[in-house]
Amino acid sequence: MVGVNGAGKSTLFKALMGFIPSARGKISLLGYSVKDALKNNLIAYVPQSEEVDWDFPVLVKDVVLMGRYGKMGLMRRARAEDLAIVHKSLERVGMLDFEDRQIGELSGGQRKRVFLARALAQEGKVILLDEPFTGVDVKTEEQIISLLKDLKKEGHIMLVSTHNLGSVPEFCDRTVLVKGTVISHGLTEDVFTNLNLEKAFGGVLRRFTLGGSDLHDDSDQREVTILTDDERPFVQYGEPKKSVTKRNKIDD
């Protein structure tokens, strides 16, 4: 789900998690109501960083263990199975060496991975990730995308909200563009058109075109259109042209 900040992405996620009621209509997940989907532990959730109190004193392994609460019963006593799943989840996101650290001591990218581990520990069929790439470096983003691809192969369904255009075509089969309402939805390659992106982002995006020597390759006769909101840009390659168009170089 792609759109500018305030487009309604997080609001939809909160409704899917049952945090807020839907204004109209009904929500179903895999044929279940939100209440029944949560009761059956079908949904795992990775929140935005801003929704978490990082000053709360809790260890990394205990954050991930919270993902097992729905399977522990009223007393919430961790079984050997629960601890093993916590261990495996942390290992999978590369955070096992930090299990005894306070969550507030970690970097933004490390915190994202811990909450992704918590979602893995929940063992939900559907995983909701609210702005997972905000505040992380390129390496962490690539690690998260690689894990999401693996989870897809394992049969998980993932709904990711983002305004980071460049990463979407890498791992999203289908895309929904939103701006208060749904602008377009379908296969990513069909949705990510210039017209749809202009509708969704309006004046937020900067657009410029490079070709030939501006790409540091005089033999490349394609023009490249770059759309960016100053995070990761979305790059569109045009068809080869008979002659290279020389344009002024862009400082940024």
C-alpha positions as CSV (number, residue, x, y, z in Angstrom):
1,M,0.0,0.0,0.0
2,V,1.7,3.2,-1.2
3,G,0.8,6.8,-0.5
4,V,2.0,10.0,1.1
5,N,2.0,10.5,4.9
6,G,-1.6,11.1,5.9
7,A,-3.0,9.2,3.0
8,G,-4.8,6.7,5.3
9,K,-2.3,3.8,5.3
10,S,-1.8,3.5,9.1
11,T,-5.5,4.1,9.7
12,L,-6.4,1.1,7.6
13,F,-3.8,-1.0,9.5
14,K,-5.3,0.0,12.8
15,A,-8.7,-1.0,11.5
16,L,-7.3,-4.4,10.4
17,M,-5.8,-4.9,13.8
18,G,-9.1,-4.0,15.5
19,F,-7.5,-0.9,17.2
20,I,-10.2,1.4,15.7
21,P,-13.7,0.6,14.3
22,S,-14.3,0.8,10.6
23,A,-16.3,3.9,9.5
24,R,-18.5,1.8,7.2
25,G,-18.5,-1.6,5.6
26,K,-17.0,-4.8,7.0
27,I,-13.4,-6.1,7.2
28,S,-12.6,-9.8,6.7
29,L,-9.3,-11.5,6.7
30,L,-9.0,-14.9,5.1
31,G,-12.8,-15.1,5.5
32,Y,-12.7,-14.2,9.2
33,S,-13.9,-11.1,11.0
34,V,-11.1,-9.0,12.5
35,K,-12.1,-10.3,16.0
36,D,-11.9,-14.0,15.0
37,A,-8.7,-13.5,12.9
38,L,-7.0,-12.0,16.0
39,K,-8.5,-14.8,18.2
40,N,-7.0,-17.4,15.9
41,N,-3.6,-15.7,15.8
42,L,-3.8,-15.2,12.0
43,I,-2.4,-11.7,12.1
44,A,1.1,-10.4,13.0
45,Y,1.8,-6.7,13.2
46,V,5.0,-4.7,12.8
47,P,4.2,-1.1,14.0
48,Q,5.7,2.2,13.1
49,S,8.6,3.3,15.3
50,E,6.7,6.3,16.5
51,E,4.1,4.0,18.1
52,V,6.6,2.4,20.4
53,D,7.9,3.7,23.8
54,W,11.6,3.1,23.4
55,D,12.3,4.2,27.0
56,F,10.3,1.4,28.5
57,P,12.9,-1.0,30.1
58,V,12.5,-4.3,28.3
59,L,15.0,-6.8,26.9
60,V,15.0,-7.6,23.2
61,K,14.2,-11.3,23.8
62,D,11.2,-10.3,25.9
63,V,9.9,-8.0,23.1
64,V,9.9,-11.0,20.8
65,L,8.4,-13.3,23.5
66,M,5.4,-10.9,23.4
67,G,4.6,-12.4,20.1
68,R,3.9,-15.7,21.8
69,Y,1.4,-14.3,24.3
70,G,-1.6,-15.4,22.3
71,K,-0.5,-19.0,22.5
72,M,0.6,-19.1,26.2
73,G,-2.8,-19.0,28.0
74,L,-3.9,-16.7,30.8
75,M,-0.8,-17.2,33.0
76,R,1.5,-16.4,30.1
77,R,4.2,-18.8,31.2
78,A,6.7,-19.4,28.4
79,R,7.2,-23.0,27.5
80,A,10.4,-24.5,26.0
81,E,8.6,-24.4,22.6
82,D,8.0,-20.6,23.0
83,L,11.6,-19.9,24.0
84,A,12.8,-22.0,21.0
85,I,10.6,-20.0,18.6
86,V,11.9,-16.7,20.1
87,H,15.5,-17.9,19.6
88,K,14.8,-19.0,16.0
89,S,13.0,-15.7,15.2
90,L,15.9,-13.6,16.5
91,E,18.4,-15.7,14.6
92,R,16.4,-15.3,11.4
93,V,16.5,-11.5,11.5
94,G,20.2,-11.5,12.6
95,M,19.5,-10.1,16.1
96,L,20.3,-13.2,18.3
97,D,23.5,-11.6,19.6
98,F,21.4,-8.7,21.0
99,E,18.8,-10.7,22.9
100,D,19.9,-9.5,26.3
101,R,20.1,-5.8,25.3
102,Q,17.6,-3.2,26.2
103,I,15.4,-2.4,23.2
104,G,16.0,1.3,23.7
105,E,19.8,0.8,23.2
106,L,19.4,-0.4,19.6
107,S,19.6,1.6,16.4
108,G,16.5,2.3,14.3
109,G,17.2,-0.5,11.9
110,Q,17.9,-3.0,14.7
111,R,14.6,-2.1,16.4
112,K,12.8,-2.8,13.1
113,R,14.3,-6.2,12.9
114,V,13.4,-7.0,16.5
115,F,9.8,-6.2,15.9
116,L,9.9,-8.2,12.7
117,A,11.2,-11.1,14.8
118,R,8.2,-10.6,17.1
119,A,5.9,-10.9,14.1
120,L,7.7,-14.1,13.1
121,A,7.2,-15.5,16.7
122,Q,3.5,-14.9,16.4
123,E,3.4,-17.3,13.5
124,G,0.6,-15.4,11.8
125,K,-0.5,-16.2,8.3
126,V,-1.0,-12.5,7.5
127,I,1.8,-10.1,8.4
128,L,1.1,-6.3,8.5
129,L,4.2,-4.1,8.2
130,D,3.6,-0.3,8.8
131,E,6.4,1.7,7.1
132,P,9.1,-0.9,7.7
133,F,11.7,1.0,5.7
134,T,11.4,4.4,7.4
135,G,14.6,5.3,9.2
136,V,16.7,2.3,8.1
137,D,19.8,2.2,5.9
138,V,20.0,0.5,2.5
139,K,21.6,-2.6,3.9
140,T,18.9,-3.1,6.5
141,E,16.2,-2.5,3.9
142,E,17.7,-5.1,1.6
143,Q,17.8,-7.6,4.5
144,I,14.1,-6.9,5.3
145,I,13.1,-7.3,1.6
146,S,15.1,-10.6,1.4
147,L,13.3,-11.9,4.4
148,L,9.9,-10.8,3.1
149,K,10.6,-12.7,-0.2
150,D,11.4,-15.9,1.8
151,L,8.2,-15.5,3.9
152,K,6.2,-15.2,0.7
153,K,7.7,-18.5,-0.5
154,E,6.6,-20.1,2.8
155,G,3.0,-19.1,2.2
156,H,2.7,-15.9,4.2
157,I,0.6,-13.0,3.1
158,M,2.1,-9.6,3.7
159,L,0.6,-6.1,3.5
160,V,3.2,-3.4,3.6
161,S,2.5,0.3,3.9
162,T,5.2,2.6,2.5
163,H,5.9,5.8,0.7
164,N,9.3,4.5,-0.4
165,L,8.7,4.1,-4.1
166,G,12.0,2.5,-5.2
167,S,11.6,-0.7,-3.1
168,V,8.0,-1.5,-4.1
169,P,8.7,-3.2,-7.5
170,E,11.4,-5.4,-5.9
171,F,9.1,-7.5,-3.7
172,C,5.4,-6.4,-4.2
173,D,3.3,-8.5,-6.6
174,R,0.3,-6.2,-6.2
175,T,0.1,-2.6,-5.2
176,V,-2.7,-0.3,-3.9
177,L,-2.1,3.5,-4.4
178,V,-4.1,5.5,-1.8
179,K,-4.7,9.2,-1.1
180,G,-7.7,9.3,1.2
181,T,-9.3,6.7,-1.1
182,V,-8.0,4.0,-3.4
183,I,-6.6,5.6,-6.6
184,S,-5.5,2.4,-8.3
185,H,-4.9,-1.2,-7.4
186,G,-3.7,-4.3,-9.2
187,L,-0.4,-5.7,-10.4
188,T,2.5,-3.4,-9.5
189,E,3.7,-3.0,-13.0
190,D,0.2,-1.9,-14.1
191,V,-0.4,0.4,-11.1
192,F,3.0,2.2,-11.1
193,T,2.3,4.5,-14.0
194,N,3.2,8.2,-14.3
195,L,-0.4,9.2,-14.1
196,N,-1.3,7.1,-11.1
197,L,1.8,8.3,-9.2
198,E,1.1,11.9,-9.9
199,K,-2.4,11.4,-8.6
200,A,-1.1,9.7,-5.4
201,F,1.8,12.0,-4.7
202,G,0.9,15.3,-6.4
203,G,3.5,17.9,-5.8
204,V,5.5,15.8,-3.3
205,L,7.5,14.1,-5.9
206,R,10.4,15.6,-7.9
207,R,10.8,14.4,-11.4
208,F,13.8,14.6,-13.7
209,T,15.0,12.8,-16.8
210,L,18.6,11.8,-17.7
211,G,20.1,10.4,-20.8
212,G,23.4,9.5,-22.5
213,S,26.4,11.2,-20.9
214,D,24.2,12.3,-17.9
215,L,24.1,8.6,-17.1
216,H,27.9,8.4,-17.5
217,D,27.4,6.1,-20.4
218,D,27.4,7.8,-23.9
219,S,26.4,4.5,-25.5
220,D,23.2,4.1,-23.5
221,Q,20.6,5.7,-25.7
222,R,17.7,5.3,-23.2
223,E,16.3,8.1,-21.2
224,V,15.7,7.4,-17.5
225,T,12.9,9.1,-15.6
226,I,13.4,9.4,-11.9
227,L,10.6,10.0,-9.4
228,T,11.7,10.8,-5.9
229,D,10.4,12.1,-2.6
230,D,14.0,12.3,-1.4
231,E,14.0,8.8,0.0
232,R,14.6,5.8,-2.3
233,P,13.8,6.9,-5.9
234,F,11.7,5.0,-8.4
235,V,13.5,4.7,-11.7
236,Q,11.8,4.2,-15.1
237,Y,13.8,3.2,-18.1
238,G,12.6,4.4,-21.4
239,E,13.0,2.7,-24.8
240,P,16.3,3.1,-26.7
241,K,16.4,6.1,-28.9
242,K,18.2,6.7,-32.2
243,S,20.2,9.6,-30.8
244,V,21.3,10.5,-27.3
245,T,19.7,13.6,-25.9
246,K,22.2,15.7,-24.0
247,R,20.6,17.4,-20.9
248,N,22.0,19.6,-18.2
249,K,23.4,17.5,-15.3
250,I,21.4,17.4,-12.1
251,D,23.5,18.3,-9.0
252,D,21.3,16.2,-6.7
